[in-house]
């Protein structure tokens, strides 16, 4: 007897973010249609988290599928070093027109983590290129003057990806624990205490708690570290909403003040909008809520509407100009085999077509209004005793379930909620005890109400 798809999968596939012991059988999805995922038994599930936050317009959207098909018949892939093609140029043109701030160039990569890697390398090498003098040593090229900005600021509770650079600028926690001694040093600041950070900058010296206090110097052992602004190369942040860290929100006012202060000292500001981009927060980009704009912005996930893997790192003219030189050592030595893949860029263009239609923008606003009403319902019923920390930004809703365990990703209630919701025809995947909803924009009022109803049913059951 032939094994089922789920049984065959378990013999050969290792799934992400999945404990390998006692893991439930994966659900074999055979097709997607709008907000629904359909399994091999014909069961349909409302995809209330957009398949890890990537799907904007619904599954198997015919417009995007047709555009990819037409492009596949013309050009599927070409090396992007020394060549170019229409979808890559057109997508860059359109992105630069709608991105907040003054961006000049688009650098393509493969996904969110690599978009962040590119941004970090871009910022570090910016300062290298601006002040480096080299000489050839036995071990290779070395700097004559070692004085350059090379320290990085990031926010506690942040998550920027799973490659090593992205992990290094992410908060030290369960995602990075096994690799702690392999990550480069980053200075983490508390997003709930930005006023003090700004005040310290105004004095010309900053004092920060190092991540995990893992350093060996006396300053690190005491949990204090003194950093001068002219040592800092860049600051990376998730604007307004820290996603994988638990959907925690950051006040716009203090964050904007911090960005303004950092840029006064010439520090490069990198906005990680991998999750928040393309309408998730109610505006096309979360950075649009802030008067002070980043120097570099990272995009992925919704970039292609959830159809193809693609990353973008866009930078200002100032950043790019540091790489325009007769000195070939100042070249940005970074690339991917599938850089600017024509099919992925075509998907990005098609997704932008749909995103900028009036009905899509109206759907984003409608989803936000429904979310707000549901949170009021949670706070005014007996479920207030079971839930806490209600928040909503654009199409993203989140709250915590009261449990005896810690409020974190390892809280055991997550798997139970997912299984209960699937049995009722809804797919949600809480971050520990943090329940969130981030649906495709095509979800109807009735479909979204079903998601709320299922959540209420589960709260009653637990």
N, C-alpha and C positions, 0 to 999 in steps of 0.2 A: 504493500500500500504506500502510495506516494506521500511524503511528508508535506504538511501544510507550509505556507509561506513563513509563518511565525516560527515553526520548528526548524526550517532550513536556515532562517536568519540566526537563530540562537546557536547553530553549529559553526557559523563562520563570521559573524559580524559583532563588533565591539561598539556599542552605542555611547554617545557623549553624555556626560553628567549622569551616569546610570550606575549605581552600585552593582557589582557583578554577581554577588551572591544573593539569592532569593529575589532577583529581579523578575517582575511579572513578564509574561510573554508580550512582545511588542505587538501592537495592533497593525495588521496588514491593511494599509490604505491603498485602494485600487483606483480612486479618482477623487478629484476635488471639483466642486461646483459652487461658485459664489462663496458664501460664508461656510459652506459645508465640506467636511471631509467624509468620504464614504468608505467603509471597510469591506472586507471580502464577504461578509455575511449580509451586506446590504444595510447595515446600520449607519445612520448619518449623525454627525457631531458638529455642532456650531463651533467653529474655530474662534474662540473668544480672545485668544492671545496672538492672532495673526501668525501662527506657526513660528514662534520665537521672534515676533515683532517685525517680520519682514513683509508680510502680505498687505498691500494697501487697498486693492480694488476687488478682491475676491479671487478664488482659485479658478484656474483655467479660463481666464478672461479672453474672449475671442479676439478682441482688438490687439492685445499684446501678443497672443499666440500667432496671429496672422502676420504681424510685423516681424517676429522672430523667424517664422517660416520663410517669408519672402527674402529676408537677409541671408538665411542659410543657403538658399539657392544661388546666391551671388558671391558671398565671401564669408567664410566661417571663422577664419583665424589668419593673422599675419604677424610676424615679428614687428614689435613697435619701436625698435631701435633702428632708425633710418627709414622707416616707412610710416605712412599714416593712412587714414580712411575716413570717409564721410561721417559714419555714426560717431566716431570718437571726437572729431572736430565739432560737429553739431551739438553733441551733448555738452562738451566743455563750454561752448558759446552760450548755450541756454542756461547752464548752471551759473555761470559768472553773472548773467543778467539778473538772476533771482536771489542769489546769496546775499545775506546782509553784510554790510561793510564793503571794503574796496579790495576785492581779490583780483589777481592778475593772471595767474596760471593754475592749471589743473594737472595734477600728477595722478595717474591711474595705478591701482593695485588690485588685489584680489578679494579683500574682505575687510571687516571692521578692524581686526587686530593689525593687519598689515597697513591699513590707512593710518593707524596710530604709530606704528613703527616708523613709517615714512615721515610723519610729522616730527617725532622726536629726533630722528637723524637729521632732518632738515634744520631744526632749530640748533642742535649742537654744532653741526657743520657750518651753519651761518656764522657763529662766533669764531670758529676755526678759520674760516675763509677770510673773515674781516681782519684778523690780527696775527695769523700764523706766518712764521718764517721757518723754512725747513732746511735740513741738511741730511745728506745720505749717510747713514750709519751702518755698521755691520749687520744690525738687525732690521734694517730697512730705513724708511724715512722717519725722522724724529723732529720735534719742534726745537728751535733755538731758544725761544722764550716760552716757558710753560705757563705764563700767566694768561689765562683766558677764562671766559665764563663757561662753566661746565656743570653747575649744580641745577637740579630740577625740583620745582615745587609741584605738589599735587594735593588733592583733598583726601582727608580721611573718609573712609566708607566708599571710596571710588572703585570702579571696575572699568578697565579699558581693553580687556582682551586676554587671550591665553598664550600668545607668543611671549618670549622672554622680555623684550622691551616693554610690551604692553602690561605684562605681569608686574614688572618693576615699578611702573607708575600707578599700579593699582594698590589699594589698601592691603596691608599684610593680613591675611586671614586664611580661611579654609581653602580657598582656591589656590593660594600660593605657598602654603605651609611646607610642602615637601621640597620646594625649590628655594627656600629662604636664603640659604648661603650662596646661591648662584645669581641672585638678583642684584642689580647695581643700586647704589645708594640714592635714595630720594627723600626729600624733606616734606613731610606731610603736615598740613595745617587743618585745623578744625573748622568745617563749614558753618558750625553754629556759633563761632567766636571770631567772625571776620573783622568786627570793629577793633578788637585789640590788635589783630594782625596789621591792620591799616595804620593804627596809631604807632606801632613799633616801626613801621616803614618810614613814617614821617620823621622819626628820630634818626633815621639813617642806619639803624641796626635792627635786625629781626631776631627773635628768640623762638625756637620751635622745639617741640618734642619730636625726636627722631622716631621713625616707625619701629615699634617693638623694642626701642632702646637697645637694639642689637649691636651697636657699635662698641669698639674696644677703647676708645679714647675716654679720658676722665669726663669730658663734657657729655658724651653719650651715656656713660655709666650713671651719671646723675640725672639723666633725662632732660638735659638742657643742651642746646646747640646754638651758637651764635653765627649768624650768616649775614654777610654784608651784601647789599643789593647788587653790587657790581661783580659778585661771584655767580649770580643766578642767570642761567641761560634762558630758561623758559618755565612757564606754568601751564599745566594741563588740567582741564576741568570738564565736567559734564554740566552744561548750562541748565540751571533750574531743577533738574531731576536726575538723581543718581539711580540708575536702573537696576542692575543686578545686585547692587548693595542693599536693596529692599525698597525701591521706589520712594526714596527719601527726597523731599523737596528742599531747595535752597532759596532763601529770600533774594529777590531780584535786586533790591536796593543795595545791601551790603556787598553782594557779588559784583555789581557794577562799580561800586566805589573801589573795590580791590583791583579790578581790572584796570581802572583808570590810574590808580597809584602805581601798579606794576609797570604799566606802559610809560609812565613818567620817568621811570628808571631804566627804560629801554628793554625791559624783560619781554620776551616773546610770549604771547598768550595763545594757547592752542585750545580750541573748542572741540570736544569730542561729541559730535552730533550724530554718531552712528545710530543711536536709538531715537533721539528726539527730532531728527530731521524729517522733512516731507510731511508736515501737517500734524504730527502726533500731539504736539502741545497746543494746538489750536491756531498756531501760525505756521507758515511754511518751515521756519526754523526757530528754535528756542532762543537763539541769539538775537532775534528780532525784538524780543521783549526788553533788551538791554541797550541803552544808548552807546555804551562802549563796546566796540566790536573787536573780535579776535584778529590776530595776524595770520593764523593758520586754522583751517577747519577740516574735520575728518567726517566723511560720509560713507555709509554702506546701507545694509538692511533694506529700508524702503526705497533706496536709490533705483532699483530696477523693478519695484513693485512686488518683489519677492520671487522673481522668475529666474534670475541668473546671479551668480556670485560676481560682485564688482565692488571695488573700493575707490574712493576719491580722497585726495588730500589737496585742498586748494590753498594757495598762499598769496600774500600781498606782493606788490612789486618790489618793496624793500627787501623782502626775503629772497626773491628770485634774483635780484640784481647782484647779490653777494656771490652767486654762482656763475655770473657772466664774466669770464676772465680768460686771458691768454695762458694762464697757468693751468695746465690740464689736471694738476693735483686737486684743483678746486671743483672738479666735476662731481656731480652727485652720483656716486656709484651705487645705484639701487635699481632693481628691476625684477619683473616676474615674467615667466614664459607666456602667461596669458594676459599680460598688460593690455588694457583697452580692447579686450576681446570684442569683435564686431557684433556678435550676437548679444552680449551683455549690454553693450552701449545702445543697441537698438531697443532692447527691453527698457532701458532707462529713458529713452526718448518717448516710447509709447506710454510709459507710466506717467511721465510729465504731462503728456497730452491729456490724460484722464484726470490727473490731479488738479490741473488748472481750469477744468470745466466748472461752471457755476454750481451744478448740482452736487459735485463732489465737495466743494467748499461749504455748501449748505448742509450736507450730511455730517461734516465734521462738527459744525456748530450744533446740529440736532443731537448728536451723540453726547456732546458736552452737557447739554441741558438735561438729557435723560440721566446721565451720571449724577448730576447735582441733585436731582429729585430722588434718586435711589439712596444717596448718602443721607439725605434728610430722613428718609424712611427708616434707615438703619438706626439713626440717632434718636428717633422719637418712638421707638417700639421697645419691647423687652429685649430685642437683640442688642441693645446698647450695653447690656451686661456681658455680652459675649464678644463684642467687638470694640475696637479703639483706633485712634489715630487716623481719622477719616481724611482723605485728600483726593483732589481731582485737578487735573491740568489737561485741557483740551480733551482728547479722546481717551485719556489714561485715568483710570480710577483705581484707588488702592486703600486698603485698611488692614489692620491686624486682627487676628482672632486671639482672644484671651486663652492662654494655656498655662499649665504649670511649668512648661519648659521655657527656655530662653527665646527671645525674639530674634531668630536668626535662620539661616538657610538650612541648618540641620534639624530644625524642629520637625518631629515625626508626623505632625498632622498633615503635612503637604501631600504625601502619597495617598492618604486616606481620602482627602478632599478630591484629589484628581480622579480616583477610582469611582467615588460616589457620583461625581459630576458626569463622568463618561457613561455611567449606567443610566443617566437621565438625558443623554443626548447633547451634552455640552463638554467641550474640552477647555479646561483651565489648568494651569500648572503653577500653584502658589510657590513663592520663594520662601520656603519654610512656612511660617504662620502668616506671612504677608500674602493676602489674596489680592490679585489685581485683574483688571479687565483692560484689554487693548485690542479692540476688534478691527477687522477690515472696515473701511469707510462705507462699503455697500450694505452693511448690516441694516436691516429694517427695524422700525420701532418695535414691531411684534417679536422679531428674533432677539433683539436686545432685552426686551422684557422677559423673555424666556430664560435668558442667562441670569437675570436678577432673581427670578422665581426659583430657579434651581439652587442658587446660593442661599436663599431664605430657607428652602427645604432642608438643605444640608445643615444649616445652623440649628434648625429645629431637631435634627437627628442627633447632633453631637452635643 
